[in-house]
Amino acid sequence: MIVEAAFLIVREGEQSRFEEDFKTAGQFIGSINGYLSHSLQKCIEQNNKYLLLVNWRKLEDHTIGFRQSSQYQEWKQLLHHYYEPFPVVEHFEMVVQVKK
C-alpha cells in the first residue's frame, strides 16, 4: 500500500465551501482502480490548513490511473482553485507500524 499525502492550504474564508466540494469530489477519486480510502483532516492551529491522506494499492494507481483519468479532471475543476499555494503531493510506504 502507498499513502499519498498533501498539506492543502485553502484561501482564507473559503474553508466551508472547500469542505463541501471535497465531499462531492470523493466520488471521483473513489471510482479509480487501486483506490483504497482517503481522509481529510483539518489543522487545529491553522484553520485553513488540511492534511489529505489517500491510500492506494500501488503508486501507479495514483500517478497514472487517477492523474490521467477524466475523474481527475473533475476533481481538479472542483478543488484546485481553493489552494494557495498549490500543494506538494508526496507518496510514502510503510517502514514501521505499531498498533495497540
ChimeraX commands (.cxc) that place a marker at each C-alpha (Angstrom):
marker #1 position 0.00,0.00,0.00 radius 0.5
marker #1 position 1.12,3.56,-0.79 radius 0.5
marker #1 position -0.01,6.66,1.10 radius 0.5
marker #1 position -0.38,9.88,-0.85 radius 0.5
marker #1 position 0.00,12.88,1.46 radius 0.5
marker #1 position -0.51,16.58,0.86 radius 0.5
marker #1 position -0.87,19.64,3.04 radius 0.5
marker #1 position -3.59,21.77,1.49 radius 0.5
marker #1 position -3.66,25.50,2.27 radius 0.5
marker #1 position -7.11,26.85,1.38 radius 0.5
marker #1 position -7.69,30.53,0.71 radius 0.5
marker #1 position -8.99,32.28,3.83 radius 0.5
marker #1 position -12.76,32.43,4.08 radius 0.5
marker #1 position -13.32,29.53,1.66 radius 0.5
marker #1 position -12.93,26.65,4.10 radius 0.5
marker #1 position -16.64,25.78,4.33 radius 0.5
marker #1 position -17.13,25.77,0.57 radius 0.5
marker #1 position -13.93,23.73,0.14 radius 0.5
marker #1 position -15.10,21.12,2.65 radius 0.5
marker #1 position -18.45,20.75,0.89 radius 0.5
marker #1 position -16.83,20.47,-2.55 radius 0.5
marker #1 position -14.32,17.99,-1.15 radius 0.5
marker #1 position -17.18,15.71,-0.08 radius 0.5
marker #1 position -18.50,15.81,-3.65 radius 0.5
marker #1 position -15.03,15.20,-5.10 radius 0.5
marker #1 position -14.75,11.94,-3.15 radius 0.5
marker #1 position -16.86,10.18,-5.76 radius 0.5
marker #1 position -14.25,10.90,-8.44 radius 0.5
marker #1 position -11.21,9.60,-6.60 radius 0.5
marker #1 position -13.15,6.69,-5.12 radius 0.5
marker #1 position -14.01,5.34,-8.56 radius 0.5
marker #1 position -10.39,4.72,-9.57 radius 0.5
marker #1 position -8.98,1.20,-9.71 radius 0.5
marker #1 position -6.46,0.76,-6.90 radius 0.5
marker #1 position -8.03,3.39,-4.64 radius 0.5
marker #1 position -8.44,2.10,-1.08 radius 0.5
marker #1 position -9.52,5.04,1.11 radius 0.5
marker #1 position -8.93,8.69,1.87 radius 0.5
marker #1 position -9.28,11.18,4.69 radius 0.5
marker #1 position -9.18,14.94,5.04 radius 0.5
marker #1 position -8.08,16.35,8.36 radius 0.5
marker #1 position -8.26,19.99,9.43 radius 0.5
marker #1 position -5.37,21.60,11.31 radius 0.5
marker #1 position -6.21,22.81,14.80 radius 0.5
marker #1 position -3.55,25.54,14.85 radius 0.5
marker #1 position -4.23,26.94,11.36 radius 0.5
marker #1 position -7.89,26.78,10.33 radius 0.5
marker #1 position -7.25,26.95,6.58 radius 0.5
marker #1 position -4.70,24.10,6.54 radius 0.5
marker #1 position -5.72,20.50,5.82 radius 0.5
marker #1 position -3.96,17.17,5.55 radius 0.5
marker #1 position -5.10,14.90,2.72 radius 0.5
marker #1 position -4.19,11.22,3.02 radius 0.5
marker #1 position -5.09,8.78,0.26 radius 0.5
marker #1 position -4.35,5.07,0.40 radius 0.5
marker #1 position -3.56,3.45,-2.93 radius 0.5
marker #1 position -2.73,-0.15,-3.71 radius 0.5
marker #1 position 0.34,0.96,-5.70 radius 0.5
marker #1 position 1.95,4.22,-6.81 radius 0.5
marker #1 position 0.80,3.95,-10.42 radius 0.5
marker #1 position -2.83,3.77,-9.33 radius 0.5
marker #1 position -2.45,7.41,-8.35 radius 0.5
marker #1 position 0.19,8.75,-10.74 radius 0.5
marker #1 position -1.25,7.11,-13.85 radius 0.5
marker #1 position -4.68,5.66,-13.05 radius 0.5
marker #1 position -6.04,8.77,-11.35 radius 0.5
marker #1 position -3.94,11.61,-12.73 radius 0.5
marker #1 position -4.53,10.56,-16.34 radius 0.5
marker #1 position -8.28,9.99,-15.92 radius 0.5
marker #1 position -11.36,12.06,-16.69 radius 0.5
marker #1 position -12.22,11.75,-12.97 radius 0.5
marker #1 position -9.05,13.68,-12.16 radius 0.5
marker #1 position -10.20,16.48,-14.45 radius 0.5
marker #1 position -13.46,16.67,-12.46 radius 0.5
marker #1 position -11.53,16.61,-9.15 radius 0.5
marker #1 position -9.20,19.32,-10.42 radius 0.5
marker #1 position -12.02,21.57,-11.61 radius 0.5
marker #1 position -13.86,21.22,-8.30 radius 0.5
marker #1 position -10.91,21.68,-5.90 radius 0.5
marker #1 position -7.73,23.16,-7.34 radius 0.5
marker #1 position -8.91,26.78,-7.32 radius 0.5
marker #1 position -9.05,26.72,-3.49 radius 0.5
marker #1 position -5.32,26.14,-2.95 radius 0.5
marker #1 position -2.91,28.98,-2.23 radius 0.5
marker #1 position -0.16,27.93,-2.80 radius 0.5
marker #1 position -0.63,24.79,-4.83 radius 0.5
marker #1 position 0.23,21.77,-2.64 radius 0.5
marker #1 position 3.18,19.44,-2.91 radius 0.5
marker #1 position 1.98,15.84,-3.13 radius 0.5
marker #1 position 4.25,13.08,-1.89 radius 0.5
marker #1 position 4.00,9.31,-1.61 radius 0.5
marker #1 position 5.03,7.10,1.30 radius 0.5
marker #1 position 5.36,3.43,2.03 radius 0.5
marker #1 position 5.24,1.75,5.44 radius 0.5
marker #1 position 8.52,1.17,7.22 radius 0.5
marker #1 position 7.35,0.61,10.80 radius 0.5
marker #1 position 3.84,0.32,12.17 radius 0.5
marker #1 position 2.90,-0.13,15.82 radius 0.5
marker #1 position -0.67,-0.78,16.93 radius 0.5
marker #1 position -2.05,-1.11,20.38 radius 0.5
marker link #1:1,2 radius 0.2
marker link #1:2,3 radius 0.2
marker link #1:3,4 radius 0.2
marker link #1:4,5 radius 0.2
marker link #1:5,6 radius 0.2
marker link #1:6,7 radius 0.2
marker link #1:7,8 radius 0.2
marker link #1:8,9 radius 0.2
marker link #1:9,10 radius 0.2
marker link #1:10,11 radius 0.2
marker link #1:11,12 radius 0.2
marker link #1:12,13 radius 0.2
marker link #1:13,14 radius 0.2
marker link #1:14,15 radius 0.2
marker link #1:15,16 radius 0.2
marker link #1:16,17 radius 0.2
marker link #1:17,18 radius 0.2
marker link #1:18,19 radius 0.2
marker link #1:19,20 radius 0.2
marker link #1:20,21 radius 0.2
marker link #1:21,22 radius 0.2
marker link #1:22,23 radius 0.2
marker link #1:23,24 radius 0.2
marker link #1:24,25 radius 0.2
marker link #1:25,26 radius 0.2
marker link #1:26,27 radius 0.2
marker link #1:27,28 radius 0.2
marker link #1:28,29 radius 0.2
marker link #1:29,30 radius 0.2
marker link #1:30,31 radius 0.2
marker link #1:31,32 radius 0.2
marker link #1:32,33 radius 0.2
marker link #1:33,34 radius 0.2
marker link #1:34,35 radius 0.2
marker link #1:35,36 radius 0.2
marker link #1:36,37 radius 0.2
marker link #1:37,38 radius 0.2
marker link #1:38,39 radius 0.2
marker link #1:39,40 radius 0.2
marker link #1:40,41 radius 0.2
marker link #1:41,42 radius 0.2
marker link #1:42,43 radius 0.2
marker link #1:43,44 radius 0.2
marker link #1:44,45 radius 0.2
marker link #1:45,46 radius 0.2
marker link #1:46,47 radius 0.2
marker link #1:47,48 radius 0.2
marker link #1:48,49 radius 0.2
marker link #1:49,50 radius 0.2
marker link #1:50,51 radius 0.2
marker link #1:51,52 radius 0.2
marker link #1:52,53 radius 0.2
marker link #1:53,54 radius 0.2
marker link #1:54,55 radius 0.2
marker link #1:55,56 radius 0.2
marker link #1:56,57 radius 0.2
marker link #1:57,58 radius 0.2
marker link #1:58,59 radius 0.2
marker link #1:59,60 radius 0.2
marker link #1:60,61 radius 0.2
marker link #1:61,62 radius 0.2
marker link #1:62,63 radius 0.2
marker link #1:63,64 radius 0.2
marker link #1:64,65 radius 0.2
marker link #1:65,66 radius 0.2
marker link #1:66,67 radius 0.2
marker link #1:67,68 radius 0.2
marker link #1:68,69 radius 0.2
marker link #1:69,70 radius 0.2
marker link #1:70,71 radius 0.2
marker link #1:71,72 radius 0.2
marker link #1:72,73 radius 0.2
marker link #1:73,74 radius 0.2
marker link #1:74,75 radius 0.2
marker link #1:75,76 radius 0.2
marker link #1:76,77 radius 0.2
marker link #1:77,78 radius 0.2
marker link #1:78,79 radius 0.2
marker link #1:79,80 radius 0.2
marker link #1:80,81 radius 0.2
marker link #1:81,82 radius 0.2
marker link #1:82,83 radius 0.2
marker link #1:83,84 radius 0.2
marker link #1:84,85 radius 0.2
marker link #1:85,86 radius 0.2
marker link #1:86,87 radius 0.2
marker link #1:87,88 radius 0.2
marker link #1:88,89 radius 0.2
marker link #1:89,90 radius 0.2
marker link #1:90,91 radius 0.2
marker link #1:91,92 radius 0.2
marker link #1:92,93 radius 0.2
marker link #1:93,94 radius 0.2
marker link #1:94,95 radius 0.2
marker link #1:95,96 radius 0.2
marker link #1:96,97 radius 0.2
marker link #1:97,98 radius 0.2
marker link #1:98,99 radius 0.2
marker link #1:99,100 radius 0.2
view
